[in-house]
Amino acid sequence: MLKPRIITAIAIVTVMLLLVACGGGVQADMMPEESEPTPLVIQNLEPEPESEPEPESPPEGYAVSLLTGLYILEEAADRRPIAVIFNNETRALPQSGLMQADIIYEVLTEGSITRVIAIFQDFDAEMIGPVRSTRSYFTYFALDHGAIMAHHGGSVSGYNAISSRGIPNIDGMRFDGTVFWRDAERRQSRGLEHSSYTSAKNLLNIAEELGFDMTIRIDEESGEQILGLFNFFEELTAPASQNLADIVNVPFHSSNTTRFEYNPETNLYYKFVFGDPHMDAAIDSQITVTNVLIQITSMRVIDNEGRRDVTMVGSGHGYLATHGTYSRVYWERVSASEPTRWYDENGEPLTLNRGRTWISVISDEPTFEARVIESQDENNGEYEND
């Protein structure tokens, strides 16, 4: 099992830009290896022993989602997920359907642009998109959940990865005008590549027509369902470290920093993109999540178009923000065919609060880290959202 490792001081300073306490920016006493944990105030030094409460059983006809830990209909809980690739540049905003996704990944593609890979299981959205092309490393996110991939086109390496890794897929290049449609207003005002949409009904129907196995997949060696990347707390829980994370800044690029702001009244993080609320146009609501995971890994540009190769097999560290606090986490993936395993700061399998999770995959590039540290000093610990 992967165990926490000691990292250099510069790495600690770098990742701390991600987690900024509300109203104060990054403070030195917030750093995990330098801060003292907040002491617990004990009212009763000798409490009466209490028996461990029995977990609640799902209501009749419902089951626990392995993606969110929430109760969902049994038929949805047994359904194989679909991973949809969303366009995420300014001309694509606002998107539709993201608030029905269970787990959402965000990662760089070309230049400073990110794309979003949304994992849907319990969904009925009538409009999902705009849908965009895939990349080779997007396949790892689908494989983590045994998911079918829905995309509109792809790079050569993206198509090769889908084929070599045996991922069933629904491609808008093949089903344009049937499973996918073009929004006329978006096509005229924002361009063809920002106009492709689909729906839950269309995706589920074509998956059945194509003969895809629509039941959740079982790992042959362990017998466990592939979907279950995380454990979930029975009740809302903050990390033991008690480090504040009212604001989480995610620096994908020197000119693209997104952020999440925690609302203690709802116990949710509200997402911002390009300085504005990140909206779901289908319901005219800001996107919210319960958990924010930061996965730090190596990236490199591989062609003149600025496309990247992102290391998804290996191991590394990151951070989890939930319930207004954060802690260090670790990830490990030993091969493409095995799912990513997540661990807490003690090296135990990671446990999350029940709800939607956003996973931001960012670069550990040294020059990028140095630029971020310099920016921190210039702004007295506060960061601009470029």
C-alpha positions as CSV (number, residue, x, y, z in Angstrom):
1,M,0.0,0.0,0.0
2,L,1.2,3.4,-0.9
3,K,2.4,5.4,2.2
4,P,2.8,9.2,2.6
5,R,6.2,10.5,1.5
6,I,8.2,13.5,2.5
7,I,8.3,16.1,-0.2
8,T,10.5,19.1,-0.6
9,A,9.7,22.5,0.9
10,I,9.1,24.1,-2.5
11,A,6.5,21.5,-3.4
12,I,4.7,22.1,-0.2
13,V,4.6,25.9,-0.8
14,T,3.5,25.3,-4.4
15,V,0.5,23.1,-3.7
16,M,-0.6,25.3,-0.8
17,L,-1.8,27.9,-3.4
18,L,-4.6,25.6,-4.1
19,L,-6.1,26.0,-0.6
20,V,-6.7,29.5,0.6
21,A,-8.7,30.2,3.8
22,C,-11.5,32.7,3.3
23,G,-10.5,36.3,3.8
24,G,-6.8,35.7,4.4
25,G,-5.0,33.9,1.5
26,V,-2.2,31.4,2.2
27,Q,-0.8,31.7,5.6
28,A,2.4,30.0,6.7
29,D,0.7,28.4,9.7
30,M,-1.7,26.6,7.3
31,M,1.0,24.4,5.8
32,P,0.5,20.8,6.7
33,E,4.0,20.0,7.8
34,E,4.4,23.2,9.8
35,S,1.0,23.7,11.4
36,E,-0.3,22.3,14.7
37,P,-3.7,20.6,14.4
38,T,-6.6,22.5,15.9
39,P,-7.1,21.0,19.4
40,L,-10.4,19.4,20.2
41,V,-12.4,20.9,23.0
42,I,-13.7,18.1,25.2
43,Q,-16.7,19.0,27.4
44,N,-16.9,15.6,29.2
45,L,-13.6,13.9,29.9
46,E,-15.3,10.7,30.8
47,P,-18.2,10.2,28.5
48,E,-20.5,7.3,28.8
49,P,-19.5,4.5,26.3
50,E,-21.8,4.4,23.3
51,S,-22.3,1.6,20.9
52,E,-21.5,2.1,17.2
53,P,-24.7,3.0,15.4
54,E,-25.8,0.6,12.7
55,P,-25.6,2.0,9.1
56,E,-29.0,3.0,7.7
57,S,-30.5,0.6,5.1
58,P,-31.5,2.1,1.8
59,P,-35.2,2.6,1.3
60,E,-37.0,-0.1,-0.7
61,G,-36.2,0.1,-4.4
62,Y,-33.0,2.1,-3.7
63,A,-29.3,1.2,-3.4
64,V,-26.1,3.1,-2.4
65,S,-24.3,4.7,-5.4
66,L,-20.7,3.5,-5.5
67,L,-19.9,6.9,-7.2
68,T,-21.4,9.3,-4.7
69,G,-22.4,7.2,-1.6
70,L,-26.0,8.6,-2.0
71,Y,-29.2,6.6,-2.4
72,I,-30.3,6.1,-6.0
73,L,-32.7,3.8,-7.7
74,E,-31.5,0.2,-7.9
75,E,-31.8,0.2,-11.7
76,A,-29.4,3.2,-11.9
77,A,-27.0,1.8,-9.3
78,D,-26.6,-1.3,-11.4
79,R,-26.1,0.7,-14.6
80,R,-22.7,1.0,-16.3
81,P,-21.7,4.7,-16.4
82,I,-21.1,6.9,-19.4
83,A,-18.1,9.3,-19.5
84,V,-18.9,12.4,-21.6
85,I,-16.2,14.8,-22.9
86,F,-17.3,18.4,-22.4
87,N,-15.8,21.4,-24.2
88,N,-14.6,23.9,-21.5
89,E,-13.3,27.0,-23.2
90,T,-15.1,30.4,-23.0
91,R,-17.1,29.9,-26.2
92,A,-18.5,26.6,-24.8
93,L,-19.9,28.2,-21.6
94,P,-22.3,27.7,-20.0
95,Q,-22.5,23.9,-20.5
96,S,-25.6,21.8,-19.9
97,G,-26.0,18.7,-17.8
98,L,-23.0,18.8,-15.6
99,M,-25.0,19.0,-12.4
100,Q,-26.3,15.4,-13.1
101,A,-22.8,14.0,-13.3
102,D,-21.6,12.0,-10.3
103,I,-17.8,12.4,-10.7
104,I,-16.2,15.1,-12.8
105,Y,-12.6,15.3,-14.0
106,E,-10.9,18.5,-15.4
107,V,-7.5,18.4,-17.1
108,L,-5.5,20.5,-19.6
109,T,-5.6,19.7,-23.3
110,E,-4.0,22.3,-25.6
111,G,-2.4,25.5,-24.3
112,S,-4.3,26.8,-21.3
113,I,-7.5,25.1,-22.3
114,T,-9.1,22.4,-20.1
115,R,-11.7,19.8,-20.9
116,V,-14.1,18.2,-18.6
117,I,-14.8,14.4,-18.4
118,A,-18.1,13.9,-16.6
119,I,-19.1,10.4,-15.3
120,F,-22.9,9.9,-15.5
121,Q,-24.7,7.0,-13.9
122,D,-28.0,8.2,-12.4
123,F,-29.1,10.8,-15.0
124,D,-31.9,11.8,-17.3
125,A,-30.7,15.1,-18.7
126,E,-32.4,16.2,-21.8
127,M,-29.4,18.3,-23.0
128,I,-25.8,17.4,-22.4
129,G,-22.9,19.3,-23.9
130,P,-21.3,20.9,-25.8
131,V,-19.6,17.6,-26.4
132,R,-16.0,17.7,-27.7
133,S,-13.2,15.4,-28.9
134,T,-11.2,13.0,-26.7
135,R,-7.5,12.6,-25.9
136,S,-5.6,9.4,-25.1
137,Y,-5.3,10.1,-21.3
138,F,-9.1,10.7,-21.0
139,T,-9.5,7.0,-21.4
140,Y,-8.0,6.5,-17.9
141,F,-10.9,8.3,-16.4
142,A,-13.4,6.1,-18.2
143,L,-11.5,3.0,-17.3
144,D,-11.5,4.0,-13.6
145,H,-15.3,3.5,-13.7
146,G,-15.7,0.8,-16.4
147,A,-17.5,3.5,-18.4
148,I,-18.6,3.8,-22.0
149,M,-17.0,6.9,-23.5
150,A,-19.2,9.5,-25.4
151,H,-17.2,12.1,-27.4
152,H,-17.3,14.0,-30.7
153,G,-14.1,13.2,-32.6
154,G,-10.6,12.8,-31.1
155,S,-6.9,13.0,-31.7
156,V,-5.1,10.1,-33.5
157,S,-3.7,9.0,-30.1
158,G,-7.1,9.4,-28.5
159,Y,-8.7,7.0,-31.1
160,N,-5.8,4.6,-30.7
161,A,-6.2,4.5,-26.9
162,I,-9.9,3.8,-27.2
163,S,-9.2,0.9,-29.5
164,S,-6.1,-0.6,-27.7
165,R,-7.8,-0.3,-24.3
166,G,-11.0,-1.8,-25.4
167,I,-13.3,1.0,-24.4
168,P,-16.8,1.0,-25.9
169,N,-17.5,4.4,-27.3
170,I,-20.2,6.6,-28.8
171,D,-18.6,9.0,-31.3
172,G,-20.4,12.1,-32.6
173,M,-18.5,11.8,-35.8
174,R,-20.5,8.6,-36.5
175,F,-23.8,9.6,-35.0
176,D,-24.0,13.3,-35.8
177,G,-27.6,14.2,-36.6
178,T,-29.0,11.2,-34.7
179,V,-27.6,10.6,-31.2
180,F,-25.9,14.0,-31.3
181,W,-27.4,17.2,-32.7
182,R,-26.2,20.7,-33.4
183,D,-27.6,23.6,-31.5
184,A,-28.4,26.2,-34.3
185,E,-27.8,29.3,-32.2
186,R,-24.5,28.0,-30.8
187,R,-23.3,26.9,-34.3
188,Q,-24.0,30.3,-35.7
189,S,-22.6,32.5,-32.9
190,R,-19.8,30.3,-31.5
191,G,-18.7,27.9,-34.2
192,L,-19.4,24.3,-35.2
193,E,-17.0,22.8,-32.6
194,H,-19.0,24.3,-29.8
195,S,-22.4,23.2,-30.9
196,S,-22.6,19.4,-30.4
197,Y,-25.2,18.1,-27.8
198,T,-26.7,14.8,-26.8
199,S,-29.1,13.6,-24.1
200,A,-29.3,10.8,-21.5
201,K,-32.0,9.1,-23.4
202,N,-30.0,9.2,-26.7
203,L,-26.9,7.8,-25.0
204,L,-28.6,5.0,-23.2
205,N,-30.7,4.0,-26.2
206,I,-27.7,3.8,-28.6
207,A,-25.6,2.0,-26.0
208,E,-28.3,-0.7,-25.9
209,E,-28.6,-0.8,-29.7
210,L,-24.9,-1.2,-30.1
211,G,-25.0,-4.2,-27.8
212,F,-22.8,-2.7,-25.0
213,D,-23.0,-4.5,-21.7
214,M,-24.9,-2.0,-19.5
215,T,-24.3,-3.6,-16.2
216,I,-21.5,-2.4,-13.8
217,R,-18.2,-4.3,-14.3
218,I,-16.6,-6.6,-11.8
219,D,-12.8,-6.8,-11.3
220,E,-11.9,-10.4,-12.1
221,E,-9.2,-10.7,-9.5
222,S,-10.8,-9.0,-6.5
223,G,-14.5,-9.6,-7.3
224,E,-15.1,-5.9,-6.5
225,Q,-17.1,-3.5,-8.6
226,I,-14.8,-1.3,-10.6
227,L,-16.9,1.8,-9.7
228,G,-16.0,1.8,-6.1
229,L,-12.9,4.0,-6.0
230,F,-13.8,5.6,-2.6
231,N,-15.3,4.7,0.7
232,F,-17.9,7.1,2.1
233,F,-18.6,8.4,5.6
234,E,-21.9,7.7,7.2
235,E,-22.1,11.4,8.4
236,L,-20.6,14.6,7.2
237,T,-16.9,14.6,8.4
238,A,-14.0,17.0,8.1
239,P,-10.4,15.7,7.7
240,A,-8.5,15.2,10.9
241,S,-5.9,17.8,9.9
242,Q,-8.5,20.6,10.4
243,N,-6.7,22.9,7.9
244,L,-9.2,25.5,6.5
245,A,-10.1,25.4,2.8
246,D,-12.9,27.9,2.4
247,I,-11.4,28.8,-1.0
248,V,-9.6,26.3,-3.3
249,N,-7.6,27.7,-6.2
250,V,-6.7,25.3,-9.0
251,P,-3.9,26.5,-11.3
252,F,-4.2,24.6,-14.5
253,H,-2.0,27.1,-16.3
254,S,-0.5,30.5,-15.8
255,S,-3.5,32.0,-17.5
256,N,-6.2,29.7,-16.3
257,T,-6.9,29.3,-12.6
258,T,-10.3,28.1,-11.5
259,R,-11.6,28.1,-7.9
260,F,-14.1,26.6,-5.6
261,E,-15.7,28.5,-2.7
262,Y,-17.1,26.7,0.3
263,N,-20.6,27.6,1.7
264,P,-21.0,26.3,5.3
265,E,-24.8,26.6,5.0
266,T,-25.0,24.0,2.3
267,N,-21.7,22.2,3.0
268,L,-20.9,22.5,-0.7
269,Y,-18.2,24.0,-2.9
270,Y,-19.4,26.4,-5.6
271,K,-17.3,26.3,-8.8
272,F,-16.0,29.4,-10.6
273,V,-14.4,29.5,-14.1
274,F,-12.6,32.5,-15.6
275,G,-13.6,34.5,-12.6
276,D,-17.3,33.9,-13.0
277,P,-19.7,31.3,-11.5
278,H,-19.5,28.0,-13.5
279,M,-23.1,27.5,-14.5
280,D,-25.2,24.6,-15.7
281,A,-27.4,26.2,-18.4
282,A,-30.0,23.4,-18.3
283,I,-31.1,24.3,-14.8
284,D,-29.6,27.9,-14.6
285,S,-27.7,27.0,-11.5
286,Q,-24.0,27.3,-10.4
287,I,-22.2,24.0,-10.3
288,T,-21.6,22.6,-6.8
289,V,-19.7,19.6,-5.4
290,T,-19.2,18.1,-2.0
291,N,-15.6,17.0,-2.5
292,V,-12.7,18.6,-4.5
293,L,-9.8,16.4,-5.2
294,I,-6.5,17.7,-6.6
295,Q,-4.3,15.2,-8.4
296,I,-0.8,16.3,-9.2
297,T,1.2,14.6,-11.9
298,S,3.6,15.2,-14.8
299,M,2.6,16.6,-18.2
300,R,4.5,17.3,-21.4
301,V,3.7,19.0,-24.7
302,I,4.0,16.4,-27.5
303,D,3.2,18.3,-30.8
304,N,3.1,21.7,-32.5
305,E,-0.6,22.0,-31.6
306,G,0.2,22.1,-28.0
307,R,-1.3,18.7,-27.2
308,R,-0.1,17.0,-24.1
309,D,0.8,13.6,-22.7
310,V,-0.4,13.3,-19.0
311,T,1.1,10.7,-16.7
312,M,-1.8,8.7,-15.3
313,V,0.0,5.4,-14.5
314,G,2.4,5.8,-11.5
315,S,1.9,7.5,-8.2
316,G,1.9,10.9,-6.7
317,H,0.3,13.2,-4.2
318,G,-2.5,15.8,-4.1
319,Y,-5.2,17.3,-1.8
320,L,-8.7,16.7,-0.7
321,A,-11.0,19.6,0.2
322,T,-14.3,18.8,1.9
323,H,-16.5,20.3,4.5
324,G,-14.4,23.5,4.5
325,T,-11.1,21.8,5.3
326,Y,-8.4,20.0,3.4
327,S,-5.8,17.2,3.9
328,R,-3.0,15.7,1.9
329,V,-3.8,12.6,-0.2
330,Y,-1.9,10.2,-2.4
331,W,-2.8,8.3,-5.6
332,E,-1.4,5.2,-7.3
333,R,-2.2,3.4,-10.5
334,V,-0.1,0.4,-11.4
335,S,-1.3,-0.2,-14.9
336,A,-3.9,1.1,-17.4
337,S,-6.1,-1.9,-16.8
338,E,-6.3,-1.3,-13.0
339,P,-8.2,1.6,-11.5
340,T,-6.5,4.5,-9.6
341,R,-6.3,3.9,-5.9
342,W,-6.6,6.9,-3.5
343,Y,-5.2,7.0,0.0
344,D,-5.5,9.5,2.9
345,E,-2.5,11.1,4.7
346,N,-2.1,8.0,6.8
347,G,-1.9,5.7,3.8
348,E,-5.4,4.2,4.3
349,P,-8.0,4.0,1.5
350,L,-9.6,7.4,1.0
351,T,-13.0,8.1,2.5
352,L,-15.1,10.9,1.2
353,N,-18.3,12.7,2.2
354,R,-21.3,11.6,0.3
355,G,-22.0,13.6,-2.8
356,R,-20.6,14.8,-6.1
357,T,-16.8,14.9,-6.5
358,W,-14.7,17.2,-8.8
359,I,-11.2,15.8,-9.6
360,S,-8.7,18.5,-10.9
361,V,-5.6,17.0,-12.6
362,I,-2.8,19.6,-12.6
363,S,0.9,19.7,-13.6
364,D,3.9,19.4,-11.3
365,E,6.0,21.3,-13.9
366,P,8.8,23.1,-11.9
367,T,8.7,26.3,-14.0
368,F,5.0,26.6,-13.5
369,E,5.5,26.0,-9.7
370,A,8.1,28.8,-9.6
371,R,5.8,31.2,-11.4
372,V,3.0,30.5,-8.9
373,I,5.2,31.0,-5.9
374,E,6.4,34.3,-7.3
375,S,2.8,35.4,-7.9
376,Q,2.0,34.5,-4.3
377,D,4.7,36.8,-2.9
378,E,3.7,39.7,-5.2
379,N,0.1,39.5,-4.0
380,N,0.8,39.0,-0.3
381,G,-0.6,35.5,-0.3
382,E,-3.6,36.2,-2.5
383,Y,-4.0,34.9,-6.0
384,E,-5.6,36.4,-9.0
385,N,-8.0,34.3,-11.1
386,D,-6.6,34.9,-14.6
